[in-house]
Amino acid sequence: MKQKIAEYESLIEFVATVNDRKDCLMAQDKTQDDPSCMWFNIDVPKGHGIQAGDKVRVIIEKI
């Protein structure tokens, strides 16, 4: 049974190239010192089509 740990929506601050197979999506705005603010860096395969300013939903589940 899955256990949901967190779910939130965030704007992508920027997309960084990691290598020829993946990019890194980042949301690390200036509110990161706010305890209620959630931010992330996550690698995704190339071809995702996401760019800075896009809104994404992040879901973390323990499986």
Secondary structure, 3 states (H helix, E strand, C coil): CCEEEEEEEEECCEEEECCCCEEEEEECCHHHHCCCCCCEEEEEECCCCCCCCCEEEEEEEEC
